[in-house]
Amino acid sequence: MTLRPVKHSLTLRGHRTSVTLEPEFWRAFRAIAAQSGTPINALAAEIDAARGPDLGLASAIRLHVLRHYRAAAEKGPD
């Protein structure tokens, strides 16, 4: 398994962009999108709209994944 970042294209509000993330972040990001029933492009667009001008999209996605799993860990088992 490679740990090198992988580039994928996303469509944000009708515009194509490339995002480079490590494979584990891609898997987690896709899992979060699937769990919420949100298409990955729509979730990326939400994250993009909420990020500040000094934060890149890839970093914003990584932080979203981290926060998602931290919140789940704090919540504990159902």
mmCIF file of the N, C-alpha and C atoms, coordinates in Angstrom:
data_MODEL
# 
_entry.id   MODEL 
# 
loop_
_atom_site.group_PDB 
_atom_site.id 
_atom_site.type_symbol 
_atom_site.label_atom_id 
_atom_site.label_alt_id 
_atom_site.label_comp_id 
_atom_site.label_asym_id 
_atom_site.label_entity_id 
_atom_site.label_seq_id 
_atom_site.pdbx_PDB_ins_code 
_atom_site.Cartn_x 
_atom_site.Cartn_y 
_atom_site.Cartn_z 
_atom_site.occupancy 
_atom_site.B_iso_or_equiv 
_atom_site.pdbx_formal_charge 
_atom_site.auth_seq_id 
_atom_site.auth_comp_id 
_atom_site.auth_asym_id 
_atom_site.auth_atom_id 
_atom_site.pdbx_PDB_model_num 
ATOM 1   N N  . MET A 1 1  ? 0.848   -1.179 0.000   1.00 0.00 ? 1  MET A N  1 
ATOM 2   C CA . MET A 1 1  ? 0.000   0.000  0.000   1.00 0.00 ? 1  MET A CA 1 
ATOM 3   C C  . MET A 1 1  ? 0.891   1.239  0.000   1.00 0.00 ? 1  MET A C  1 
ATOM 4   N N  . THR A 1 2  ? 0.555   2.178  -0.832  1.00 0.00 ? 2  THR A N  1 
ATOM 5   C CA . THR A 1 2  ? 1.327   3.411  -0.918  1.00 0.00 ? 2  THR A CA 1 
ATOM 6   C C  . THR A 1 2  ? 0.795   4.448  0.065   1.00 0.00 ? 2  THR A C  1 
ATOM 7   N N  . LEU A 1 3  ? 1.715   5.198  0.608   1.00 0.00 ? 3  LEU A N  1 
ATOM 8   C CA . LEU A 1 3  ? 1.338   6.284  1.510   1.00 0.00 ? 3  LEU A CA 1 
ATOM 9   C C  . LEU A 1 3  ? 1.466   7.625  0.814   1.00 0.00 ? 3  LEU A C  1 
ATOM 10  N N  . ARG A 1 4  ? 1.893   7.595  -0.438  1.00 0.00 ? 4  ARG A N  1 
ATOM 11  C CA . ARG A 1 4  ? 2.069   8.825  -1.186  1.00 0.00 ? 4  ARG A CA 1 
ATOM 12  C C  . ARG A 1 4  ? 0.722   9.451  -1.504  1.00 0.00 ? 4  ARG A C  1 
ATOM 13  N N  . PRO A 1 5  ? 0.651   10.761 -1.445  1.00 0.00 ? 5  PRO A N  1 
ATOM 14  C CA . PRO A 1 5  ? -0.609  11.438 -1.780  1.00 0.00 ? 5  PRO A CA 1 
ATOM 15  C C  . PRO A 1 5  ? -1.051  11.114 -3.212  1.00 0.00 ? 5  PRO A C  1 
ATOM 16  N N  . VAL A 1 6  ? -2.362  11.079 -3.377  1.00 0.00 ? 6  VAL A N  1 
ATOM 17  C CA . VAL A 1 6  ? -2.978  10.762 -4.660  1.00 0.00 ? 6  VAL A CA 1 
ATOM 18  C C  . VAL A 1 6  ? -3.865  11.931 -5.068  1.00 0.00 ? 6  VAL A C  1 
ATOM 19  N N  . LYS A 1 7  ? -3.771  12.316 -6.332  1.00 0.00 ? 7  LYS A N  1 
ATOM 20  C CA . LYS A 1 7  ? -4.561  13.429 -6.845  1.00 0.00 ? 7  LYS A CA 1 
ATOM 21  C C  . LYS A 1 7  ? -5.849  12.910 -7.465  1.00 0.00 ? 7  LYS A C  1 
ATOM 22  N N  . HIS A 1 8  ? -6.967  13.529 -7.096  1.00 0.00 ? 8  HIS A N  1 
ATOM 23  C CA . HIS A 1 8  ? -8.275  13.221 -7.683  1.00 0.00 ? 8  HIS A CA 1 
ATOM 24  C C  . HIS A 1 8  ? -8.946  14.534 -8.075  1.00 0.00 ? 8  HIS A C  1 
ATOM 25  N N  . SER A 1 9  ? -9.776  14.457 -9.092  1.00 0.00 ? 9  SER A N  1 
ATOM 26  C CA . SER A 1 9  ? -10.531 15.632 -9.517  1.00 0.00 ? 9  SER A CA 1 
ATOM 27  C C  . SER A 1 9  ? -11.880 15.658 -8.827  1.00 0.00 ? 9  SER A C  1 
ATOM 28  N N  . LEU A 1 10 ? -12.289 16.843 -8.435  1.00 0.00 ? 10 LEU A N  1 
ATOM 29  C CA . LEU A 1 10 ? -13.602 17.083 -7.849  1.00 0.00 ? 10 LEU A CA 1 
ATOM 30  C C  . LEU A 1 10 ? -14.272 18.203 -8.622  1.00 0.00 ? 10 LEU A C  1 
ATOM 31  N N  . THR A 1 11 ? -15.581 18.235 -8.568  1.00 0.00 ? 11 THR A N  1 
ATOM 32  C CA . THR A 1 11 ? -16.331 19.325 -9.177  1.00 0.00 ? 11 THR A CA 1 
ATOM 33  C C  . THR A 1 11 ? -16.998 20.118 -8.068  1.00 0.00 ? 11 THR A C  1 
ATOM 34  N N  . LEU A 1 12 ? -16.609 21.385 -7.952  1.00 0.00 ? 12 LEU A N  1 
ATOM 35  C CA . LEU A 1 12 ? -17.150 22.271 -6.922  1.00 0.00 ? 12 LEU A CA 1 
ATOM 36  C C  . LEU A 1 12 ? -17.938 23.380 -7.604  1.00 0.00 ? 12 LEU A C  1 
ATOM 37  N N  . ARG A 1 13 ? -19.239 23.363 -7.390  1.00 0.00 ? 13 ARG A N  1 
ATOM 38  C CA . ARG A 1 13 ? -20.122 24.365 -7.980  1.00 0.00 ? 13 ARG A CA 1 
ATOM 39  C C  . ARG A 1 13 ? -19.876 24.536 -9.482  1.00 0.00 ? 13 ARG A C  1 
ATOM 40  N N  . GLY A 1 14 ? -19.752 23.406 -10.166 1.00 0.00 ? 14 GLY A N  1 
ATOM 41  C CA . GLY A 1 14 ? -19.609 23.406 -11.617 1.00 0.00 ? 14 GLY A CA 1 
ATOM 42  C C  . GLY A 1 14 ? -18.196 23.581 -12.142 1.00 0.00 ? 14 GLY A C  1 
ATOM 43  N N  . HIS A 1 15 ? -17.218 23.702 -11.269 1.00 0.00 ? 15 HIS A N  1 
ATOM 44  C CA . HIS A 1 15 ? -15.830 23.893 -11.699 1.00 0.00 ? 15 HIS A CA 1 
ATOM 45  C C  . HIS A 1 15 ? -14.982 22.717 -11.233 1.00 0.00 ? 15 HIS A C  1 
ATOM 46  N N  . ARG A 1 16 ? -14.156 22.183 -12.140 1.00 0.00 ? 16 ARG A N  1 
ATOM 47  C CA . ARG A 1 16 ? -13.273 21.078 -11.797 1.00 0.00 ? 16 ARG A CA 1 
ATOM 48  C C  . ARG A 1 16 ? -12.046 21.604 -11.064 1.00 0.00 ? 16 ARG A C  1 
ATOM 49  N N  . THR A 1 17 ? -11.622 20.852 -10.065 1.00 0.00 ? 17 THR A N  1 
ATOM 50  C CA . THR A 1 17 ? -10.400 21.161 -9.330  1.00 0.00 ? 17 THR A CA 1 
ATOM 51  C C  . THR A 1 17 ? -9.758  19.847 -8.918  1.00 0.00 ? 17 THR A C  1 
ATOM 52  N N  . SER A 1 18 ? -8.469  19.862 -8.725  1.00 0.00 ? 18 SER A N  1 
ATOM 53  C CA . SER A 1 18 ? -7.757  18.671 -8.278  1.00 0.00 ? 18 SER A CA 1 
ATOM 54  C C  . SER A 1 18 ? -7.378  18.831 -6.815  1.00 0.00 ? 18 SER A C  1 
ATOM 55  N N  . VAL A 1 19 ? -7.501  17.751 -6.083  1.00 0.00 ? 19 VAL A N  1 
ATOM 56  C CA . VAL A 1 19 ? -7.137  17.731 -4.670  1.00 0.00 ? 19 VAL A CA 1 
ATOM 57  C C  . VAL A 1 19 ? -6.218  16.533 -4.456  1.00 0.00 ? 19 VAL A C  1 
ATOM 58  N N  . THR A 1 20 ? -5.145  16.767 -3.727  1.00 0.00 ? 20 THR A N  1 
ATOM 59  C CA . THR A 1 20 ? -4.181  15.713 -3.432  1.00 0.00 ? 20 THR A CA 1 
ATOM 60  C C  . THR A 1 20 ? -4.242  15.383 -1.949  1.00 0.00 ? 20 THR A C  1 
ATOM 61  N N  . LEU A 1 21 ? -4.582  14.121 -1.662  1.00 0.00 ? 21 LEU A N  1 
ATOM 62  C CA . LEU A 1 21 ? -4.667  13.619 -0.288  1.00 0.00 ? 21 LEU A CA 1 
ATOM 63  C C  . LEU A 1 21 ? -4.028  12.238 -0.218  1.00 0.00 ? 21 LEU A C  1 
ATOM 64  N N  . GLU A 1 22 ? -3.624  11.850 0.966   1.00 0.00 ? 22 GLU A N  1 
ATOM 65  C CA . GLU A 1 22 ? -3.137  10.503 1.187   1.00 0.00 ? 22 GLU A CA 1 
ATOM 66  C C  . GLU A 1 22 ? -4.306  9.529  1.032   1.00 0.00 ? 22 GLU A C  1 
ATOM 67  N N  . PRO A 1 23 ? -4.011  8.297  0.578   1.00 0.00 ? 23 PRO A N  1 
ATOM 68  C CA . PRO A 1 23 ? -5.088  7.323  0.348   1.00 0.00 ? 23 PRO A CA 1 
ATOM 69  C C  . PRO A 1 23 ? -6.012  7.121  1.552   1.00 0.00 ? 23 PRO A C  1 
ATOM 70  N N  . GLU A 1 24 ? -5.468  7.124  2.764   1.00 0.00 ? 24 GLU A N  1 
ATOM 71  C CA . GLU A 1 24 ? -6.321  6.932  3.938   1.00 0.00 ? 24 GLU A CA 1 
ATOM 72  C C  . GLU A 1 24 ? -7.285  8.088  4.132   1.00 0.00 ? 24 GLU A C  1 
ATOM 73  N N  . PHE A 1 25 ? -6.865  9.302  3.808   1.00 0.00 ? 25 PHE A N  1 
ATOM 74  C CA . PHE A 1 25 ? -7.780  10.441 3.896   1.00 0.00 ? 25 PHE A CA 1 
ATOM 75  C C  . PHE A 1 25 ? -8.852  10.346 2.819   1.00 0.00 ? 25 PHE A C  1 
ATOM 76  N N  . TRP A 1 26 ? -8.500  9.888  1.611   1.00 0.00 ? 26 TRP A N  1 
ATOM 77  C CA . TRP A 1 26 ? -9.523  9.701  0.579   1.00 0.00 ? 26 TRP A CA 1 
ATOM 78  C C  . TRP A 1 26 ? -10.562 8.685  1.037   1.00 0.00 ? 26 TRP A C  1 
ATOM 79  N N  . ARG A 1 27 ? -10.091 7.565  1.601   1.00 0.00 ? 27 ARG A N  1 
ATOM 80  C CA . ARG A 1 27 ? -11.035 6.532  2.063   1.00 0.00 ? 27 ARG A CA 1 
ATOM 81  C C  . ARG A 1 27 ? -11.942 7.076  3.160   1.00 0.00 ? 27 ARG A C  1 
ATOM 82  N N  . ALA A 1 28 ? -11.364 7.787  4.115   1.00 0.00 ? 28 ALA A N  1 
ATOM 83  C CA . ALA A 1 28 ? -12.158 8.343  5.215   1.00 0.00 ? 28 ALA A CA 1 
ATOM 84  C C  . ALA A 1 28 ? -13.135 9.392  4.703   1.00 0.00 ? 28 ALA A C  1 
ATOM 85  N N  . PHE A 1 29 ? -12.690 10.236 3.780   1.00 0.00 ? 29 PHE A N  1 
ATOM 86  C CA . PHE A 1 29 ? -13.545 11.283 3.223   1.00 0.00 ? 29 PHE A CA 1 
ATOM 87  C C  . PHE A 1 29 ? -14.726 10.671 2.482   1.00 0.00 ? 29 PHE A C  1 
ATOM 88  N N  . ARG A 1 30 ? -14.463 9.642  1.694   1.00 0.00 ? 30 ARG A N  1 
ATOM 89  C CA . ARG A 1 30 ? -15.552 8.949  0.986   1.00 0.00 ? 30 ARG A CA 1 
ATOM 90  C C  . ARG A 1 30 ? -16.510 8.283  1.969   1.00 0.00 ? 30 ARG A C  1 
ATOM 91  N N  . ALA A 1 31 ? -15.964 7.702  3.033   1.00 0.00 ? 31 ALA A N  1 
ATOM 92  C CA . ALA A 1 31 ? -16.817 7.041  4.033   1.00 0.00 ? 31 ALA A CA 1 
ATOM 93  C C  . ALA A 1 31 ? -17.721 8.049  4.730   1.00 0.00 ? 31 ALA A C  1 
ATOM 94  N N  . ILE A 1 32 ? -17.179 9.217  5.056   1.00 0.00 ? 32 ILE A N  1 
ATOM 95  C CA . ILE A 1 32 ? -17.982 10.265 5.702   1.00 0.00 ? 32 ILE A CA 1 
ATOM 96  C C  . ILE A 1 32 ? -19.096 10.721 4.764   1.00 0.00 ? 32 ILE A C  1 
ATOM 97  N N  . ALA A 1 33 ? -18.767 10.920 3.497   1.00 0.00 ? 33 ALA A N  1 
ATOM 98  C CA . ALA A 1 33 ? -19.774 11.341 2.519   1.00 0.00 ? 33 ALA A CA 1 
ATOM 99  C C  . ALA A 1 33 ? -20.867 10.275 2.394   1.00 0.00 ? 33 ALA A C  1 
ATOM 100 N N  . ALA A 1 34 ? -20.466 9.021  2.292   1.00 0.00 ? 34 ALA A N  1 
ATOM 101 C CA . ALA A 1 34 ? -21.443 7.933  2.159   1.00 0.00 ? 34 ALA A CA 1 
ATOM 102 C C  . ALA A 1 34 ? -22.314 7.822  3.406   1.00 0.00 ? 34 ALA A C  1 
ATOM 103 N N  . GLN A 1 35 ? -21.688 7.944  4.564   1.00 0.00 ? 35 GLN A N  1 
ATOM 104 C CA . GLN A 1 35 ? -22.422 7.838  5.832   1.00 0.00 ? 35 GLN A CA 1 
ATOM 105 C C  . GLN A 1 35 ? -23.488 8.920  5.955   1.00 0.00 ? 35 GLN A C  1 
ATOM 106 N N  . SER A 1 36 ? -23.185 10.096 5.438   1.00 0.00 ? 36 SER A N  1 
ATOM 107 C CA . SER A 1 36 ? -24.137 11.203 5.534   1.00 0.00 ? 36 SER A CA 1 
ATOM 108 C C  . SER A 1 36 ? -25.090 11.255 4.336   1.00 0.00 ? 36 SER A C  1 
ATOM 109 N N  . GLY A 1 37 ? -24.864 10.378 3.348   1.00 0.00 ? 37 GLY A N  1 
ATOM 110 C CA . GLY A 1 37 ? -25.707 10.379 2.156   1.00 0.00 ? 37 GLY A CA 1 
ATOM 111 C C  . GLY A 1 37 ? -25.474 11.585 1.270   1.00 0.00 ? 37 GLY A C  1 
ATOM 112 N N  . THR A 1 38 ? -24.289 12.173 1.361   1.00 0.00 ? 38 THR A N  1 
ATOM 113 C CA . THR A 1 38 ? -23.932 13.359 0.593   1.00 0.00 ? 38 THR A CA 1 
ATOM 114 C C  . THR A 1 38 ? -22.924 12.981 -0.481  1.00 0.00 ? 38 THR A C  1 
ATOM 115 N N  . PRO A 1 39 ? -23.162 13.347 -1.729  1.00 0.00 ? 39 PRO A N  1 
ATOM 116 C CA . PRO A 1 39 ? -22.147 13.087 -2.753  1.00 0.00 ? 39 PRO A CA 1 
ATOM 117 C C  . PRO A 1 39 ? -20.817 13.752 -2.370  1.00 0.00 ? 39 PRO A C  1 
ATOM 118 N N  . ILE A 1 40 ? -19.719 13.104 -2.704  1.00 0.00 ? 40 ILE A N  1 
ATOM 119 C CA . ILE A 1 40 ? -18.412 13.608 -2.310  1.00 0.00 ? 40 ILE A CA 1 
ATOM 120 C C  . ILE A 1 40 ? -18.160 15.021 -2.846  1.00 0.00 ? 40 ILE A C  1 
ATOM 121 N N  . ASN A 1 41 ? -18.623 15.319 -4.049  1.00 0.00 ? 41 ASN A N  1 
ATOM 122 C CA . ASN A 1 41 ? -18.443 16.666 -4.594  1.00 0.00 ? 41 ASN A CA 1 
ATOM 123 C C  . ASN A 1 41 ? -19.223 17.704 -3.792  1.00 0.00 ? 41 ASN A C  1 
ATOM 124 N N  . ALA A 1 42 ? -20.410 17.333 -3.337  1.00 0.00 ? 42 ALA A N  1 
ATOM 125 C CA . ALA A 1 42 ? -21.210 18.262 -2.532  1.00 0.00 ? 42 ALA A CA 1 
ATOM 126 C C  . ALA A 1 42 ? -20.560 18.503 -1.172  1.00 0.00 ? 42 ALA A C  1 
ATOM 127 N N  . LEU A 1 43 ? -20.038 17.442 -0.557  1.00 0.00 ? 43 LEU A N  1 
ATOM 128 C CA . LEU A 1 43 ? -19.358 17.596 0.724   1.00 0.00 ? 43 LEU A CA 1 
ATOM 129 C C  . LEU A 1 43 ? -18.112 18.456 0.561   1.00 0.00 ? 43 LEU A C  1 
ATOM 130 N N  . ALA A 1 44 ? -17.360 18.226 -0.498  1.00 0.00 ? 44 ALA A N  1 
ATOM 131 C CA . ALA A 1 44 ? -16.170 19.045 -0.766  1.00 0.00 ? 44 ALA A CA 1 
ATOM 132 C C  . ALA A 1 44 ? -16.555 20.506 -0.974  1.00 0.00 ? 44 ALA A C  1 
ATOM 133 N N  . ALA A 1 45 ? -17.668 20.750 -1.650  1.00 0.00 ? 45 ALA A N  1 
ATOM 134 C CA . ALA A 1 45 ? -18.127 22.128 -1.869  1.00 0.00 ? 45 ALA A CA 1 
ATOM 135 C C  . ALA A 1 45 ? -18.514 22.791 -0.554  1.00 0.00 ? 45 ALA A C  1 
ATOM 136 N N  . GLU A 1 46 ? -19.151 22.047 0.356   1.00 0.00 ? 46 GLU A N  1 
ATOM 137 C CA . GLU A 1 46 ? -19.498 22.588 1.677   1.00 0.00 ? 46 GLU A CA 1 
ATOM 138 C C  . GLU A 1 46 ? -18.235 22.966 2.451   1.00 0.00 ? 46 GLU A C  1 
ATOM 139 N N  . ILE A 1 47 ? -17.256 22.080 2.420   1.00 0.00 ? 47 ILE A N  1 
ATOM 140 C CA . ILE A 1 47 ? -15.998 22.333 3.116   1.00 0.00 ? 47 ILE A CA 1 
ATOM 141 C C  . ILE A 1 47 ? -15.285 23.529 2.497   1.00 0.00 ? 47 ILE A C  1 
ATOM 142 N N  . ASP A 1 48 ? -15.291 23.590 1.173   1.00 0.00 ? 48 ASP A N  1 
ATOM 143 C CA . ASP A 1 48 ? -14.649 24.698 0.462   1.00 0.00 ? 48 ASP A CA 1 
ATOM 144 C C  . ASP A 1 48 ? -15.290 26.031 0.827   1.00 0.00 ? 48 ASP A C  1 
ATOM 145 N N  . ALA A 1 49 ? -16.611 26.063 0.891   1.00 0.00 ? 49 ALA A N  1 
ATOM 146 C CA . ALA A 1 49 ? -17.325 27.306 1.203   1.00 0.00 ? 49 ALA A CA 1 
ATOM 147 C C  . ALA A 1 49 ? -17.069 27.768 2.633   1.00 0.00 ? 49 ALA A C  1 
ATOM 148 N N  . ALA A 1 50 ? -16.807 26.818 3.536   1.00 0.00 ? 50 ALA A N  1 
ATOM 149 C CA . ALA A 1 50 ? -16.630 27.158 4.946   1.00 0.00 ? 50 ALA A CA 1 
ATOM 150 C C  . ALA A 1 50 ? -15.185 27.493 5.322   1.00 0.00 ? 50 ALA A C  1 
ATOM 151 N N  . ARG A 1 51 ? -14.236 27.151 4.454   1.00 0.00 ? 51 ARG A N  1 
ATOM 152 C CA . ARG A 1 51 ? -12.828 27.367 4.812   1.00 0.00 ? 51 ARG A CA 1 
ATOM 153 C C  . ARG A 1 51 ? -12.441 28.823 4.637   1.00 0.00 ? 51 ARG A C  1 
ATOM 154 N N  . GLY A 1 52 ? -11.447 29.221 5.368   1.00 0.00 ? 52 GLY A N  1 
ATOM 155 C CA . GLY A 1 52 ? -10.934 30.579 5.257   1.00 0.00 ? 52 GLY A CA 1 
ATOM 156 C C  . GLY A 1 52 ? -9.988  30.713 4.080   1.00 0.00 ? 52 GLY A C  1 
ATOM 157 N N  . PRO A 1 53 ? -9.643  31.947 3.722   1.00 0.00 ? 53 PRO A N  1 
ATOM 158 C CA . PRO A 1 53 ? -8.786  32.173 2.555   1.00 0.00 ? 53 PRO A CA 1 
ATOM 159 C C  . PRO A 1 53 ? -7.353  31.685 2.746   1.00 0.00 ? 53 PRO A C  1 
ATOM 160 N N  . ASP A 1 54 ? -6.933  31.468 3.978   1.00 0.00 ? 54 ASP A N  1 
ATOM 161 C CA . ASP A 1 54 ? -5.561  31.034 4.239   1.00 0.00 ? 54 ASP A CA 1 
ATOM 162 C C  . ASP A 1 54 ? -5.411  29.527 4.372   1.00 0.00 ? 54 ASP A C  1 
ATOM 163 N N  . LEU A 1 55 ? -6.491  28.790 4.139   1.00 0.00 ? 55 LEU A N  1 
ATOM 164 C CA . LEU A 1 55 ? -6.464  27.345 4.277   1.00 0.00 ? 55 LEU A CA 1 
ATOM 165 C C  . LEU A 1 55 ? -6.771  26.703 2.931   1.00 0.00 ? 55 LEU A C  1 
ATOM 166 N N  . GLY A 1 56 ? -5.884  25.846 2.471   1.00 0.00 ? 56 GLY A N  1 
ATOM 167 C CA . GLY A 1 56 ? -6.098  25.146 1.213   1.00 0.00 ? 56 GLY A CA 1 
ATOM 168 C C  . GLY A 1 56 ? -7.200  24.108 1.333   1.00 0.00 ? 56 GLY A C  1 
ATOM 169 N N  . LEU A 1 57 ? -7.766  23.728 0.204   1.00 0.00 ? 57 LEU A N  1 
ATOM 170 C CA . LEU A 1 57 ? -8.865  22.766 0.211   1.00 0.00 ? 57 LEU A CA 1 
ATOM 171 C C  . LEU A 1 57 ? -8.425  21.410 0.752   1.00 0.00 ? 57 LEU A C  1 
ATOM 172 N N  . ALA A 1 58 ? -7.266  20.929 0.359   1.00 0.00 ? 58 ALA A N  1 
ATOM 173 C CA . ALA A 1 58 ? -6.797  19.632 0.851   1.00 0.00 ? 58 ALA A CA 1 
ATOM 174 C C  . ALA A 1 58 ? -6.654  19.654 2.375   1.00 0.00 ? 58 ALA A C  1 
ATOM 175 N N  . SER A 1 59 ? -6.090  20.720 2.904   1.00 0.00 ? 59 SER A N  1 
ATOM 176 C CA . SER A 1 59 ? -5.951  20.832 4.365   1.00 0.00 ? 59 SER A CA 1 
ATOM 177 C C  . SER A 1 59 ? -7.317  20.909 5.028   1.00 0.00 ? 59 SER A C  1 
ATOM 178 N N  . ALA A 1 60 ? -8.247  21.633 4.419   1.00 0.00 ? 60 ALA A N  1 
ATOM 179 C CA . ALA A 1 60 ? -9.592  21.749 4.978   1.00 0.00 ? 60 ALA A CA 1 
ATOM 180 C C  . ALA A 1 60 ? -10.284 20.387 5.007   1.00 0.00 ? 60 ALA A C  1 
ATOM 181 N N  . ILE A 1 61 ? -10.075 19.578 3.985   1.00 0.00 ? 61 ILE A N  1 
ATOM 182 C CA . ILE A 1 61 ? -10.666 18.234 3.960   1.00 0.00 ? 61 ILE A CA 1 
ATOM 183 C C  . ILE A 1 61 ? -10.038 17.366 5.038   1.00 0.00 ? 61 ILE A C  1 
ATOM 184 N N  . ARG A 1 62 ? -8.720  17.423 5.180   1.00 0.00 ? 62 ARG A N  1 
ATOM 185 C CA . ARG A 1 62 ? -8.051  16.648 6.238   1.00 0.00 ? 62 ARG A CA 1 
ATOM 186 C C  . ARG A 1 62 ? -8.598  17.031 7.621   1.00 0.00 ? 62 ARG A C  1 
ATOM 187 N N  . LEU A 1 63 ? -8.744  18.333 7.859   1.00 0.00 ? 63 LEU A N  1 
ATOM 188 C CA . LEU A 1 63 ? -9.266  18.789 9.144   1.00 0.00 ? 63 LEU A CA 1 
ATOM 189 C C  . LEU A 1 63 ? -10.705 18.329 9.349   1.00 0.00 ? 63 LEU A C  1 
ATOM 190 N N  . HIS A 1 64 ? -11.501 18.337 8.289   1.00 0.00 ? 64 HIS A N  1 
ATOM 191 C CA . HIS A 1 64 ? -12.886 17.867 8.375   1.00 0.00 ? 64 HIS A CA 1 
ATOM 192 C C  . HIS A 1 64 ? -12.911 16.389 8.790   1.00 0.00 ? 64 HIS A C  1 
ATOM 193 N N  . VAL A 1 65 ? -12.058 15.586 8.155   1.00 0.00 ? 65 VAL A N  1 
ATOM 194 C CA . VAL A 1 65 ? -11.980 14.159 8.482   1.00 0.00 ? 65 VAL A CA 1 
ATOM 195 C C  . VAL A 1 65 ? -11.553 13.993 9.936   1.00 0.00 ? 65 VAL A C  1 
ATOM 196 N N  . LEU A 1 66 ? -10.524 14.704 10.352  1.00 0.00 ? 66 LEU A N  1 
ATOM 197 C CA . LEU A 1 66 ? -10.044 14.615 11.721  1.00 0.00 ? 66 LEU A CA 1 
ATOM 198 C C  . LEU A 1 66 ? -11.133 14.986 12.720  1.00 0.00 ? 66 LEU A C  1 
ATOM 199 N N  . ARG A 1 67 ? -11.802 16.093 12.477  1.00 0.00 ? 67 ARG A N  1 
ATOM 200 C CA . ARG A 1 67 ? -12.867 16.540 13.397  1.00 0.00 ? 67 ARG A CA 1 
ATOM 201 C C  . ARG A 1 67 ? -14.024 15.543 13.447  1.00 0.00 ? 67 ARG A C  1 
ATOM 202 N N  . HIS A 1 68 ? -14.353 14.977 12.299  1.00 0.00 ? 68 HIS A N  1 
ATOM 203 C CA . HIS A 1 68 ? -15.434 13.989 12.243  1.00 0.00 ? 68 HIS A CA 1 
ATOM 204 C C  . HIS A 1 68 ? -15.122 12.802 13.151  1.00 0.00 ? 68 HIS A C  1 
ATOM 205 N N  . TYR A 1 69 ? -13.923 12.258 13.014  1.00 0.00 ? 69 TYR A N  1 
ATOM 206 C CA . TYR A 1 69 ? -13.569 11.079 13.798  1.00 0.00 ? 69 TYR A CA 1 
ATOM 207 C C  . TYR A 1 69 ? -13.299 11.417 15.258  1.00 0.00 ? 69 TYR A C  1 
ATOM 208 N N  . ARG A 1 70 ? -12.811 12.606 15.552  1.00 0.00 ? 70 ARG A N  1 
ATOM 209 C CA . ARG A 1 70 ? -12.660 13.025 16.950  1.00 0.00 ? 70 ARG A CA 1 
ATOM 210 C C  . ARG A 1 70 ? -14.028 13.125 17.620  1.00 0.00 ? 70 ARG A C  1 
ATOM 211 N N  . ALA A 1 71 ? -14.995 13.728 16.914  1.00 0.00 ? 71 ALA A N  1 
ATOM 212 C CA . ALA A 1 71 ? -16.345 13.855 17.471  1.00 0.00 ? 71 ALA A CA 1 
ATOM 213 C C  . ALA A 1 71 ? -16.952 12.477 17.705  1.00 0.00 ? 71 ALA A C  1 
ATOM 214 N N  . ALA A 1 72 ? -16.716 11.563 16.796  1.00 0.00 ? 72 ALA A N  1 
ATOM 215 C CA . ALA A 1 72 ? -17.253 10.217 16.960  1.00 0.00 ? 72 ALA A CA 1 
ATOM 216 C C  . ALA A 1 72 ? -16.603 9.513  18.144  1.00 0.00 ? 72 ALA A C  1 
ATOM 217 N N  . ALA A 1 73 ? -15.307 9.725  18.348  1.00 0.00 ? 73 ALA A N  1 
ATOM 218 C CA . ALA A 1 73 ? -14.604 9.114  19.470  1.00 0.00 ? 73 ALA A CA 1 
ATOM 219 C C  . ALA A 1 73 ? -15.080 9.698  20.799  1.00 0.00 ? 73 ALA A C  1 
ATOM 220 N N  . GLU A 1 74 ? -15.329 10.992 20.820  1.00 0.00 ? 74 GLU A N  1 
ATOM 221 C CA . GLU A 1 74 ? -15.812 11.642 22.045  1.00 0.00 ? 74 GLU A CA 1 
ATOM 222 C C  . GLU A 1 74 ? -17.220 11.199 22.385  1.00 0.00 ? 74 GLU A C  1 
ATOM 223 N N  . LYS A 1 75 ? -18.005 10.958 21.352  1.00 0.00 ? 75 LYS A N  1 
ATOM 224 C CA . LYS A 1 75 ? -19.388 10.502 21.551  1.00 0.00 ? 75 LYS A CA 1 
ATOM 225 C C  . LYS A 1 75 ? -19.406 9.118  22.163  1.00 0.00 ? 75 LYS A C  1 
ATOM 226 N N  . GLY A 1 76 ? -18.473 8.277  21.751  1.00 0.00 ? 76 GLY A N  1 
ATOM 227 C CA . GLY A 1 76 ? -18.393 6.920  22.276  1.00 0.00 ? 76 GLY A CA 1 
ATOM 228 C C  . GLY A 1 76 ? -19.357 5.983  21.582  1.00 0.00 ? 76 GLY A C  1 
ATOM 229 N N  . PRO A 1 77 ? -19.354 4.739  21.998  1.00 0.00 ? 77 PRO A N  1 
ATOM 230 C CA . PRO A 1 77 ? -20.245 3.750  21.372  1.00 0.00 ? 77 PRO A CA 1 
ATOM 231 C C  . PRO A 1 77 ? -21.711 4.054  21.664  1.00 0.00 ? 77 PRO A C  1 
ATOM 232 N N  . ASP A 1 78 ? -22.536 3.669  20.724  1.00 0.00 ? 78 ASP A N  1 
ATOM 233 C CA . ASP A 1 78 ? -23.988 3.884  20.888  1.00 0.00 ? 78 ASP A CA 1 
ATOM 234 C C  . ASP A 1 78 ? -24.587 2.984  21.925  1.00 0.00 ? 78 ASP A C  1 
# 
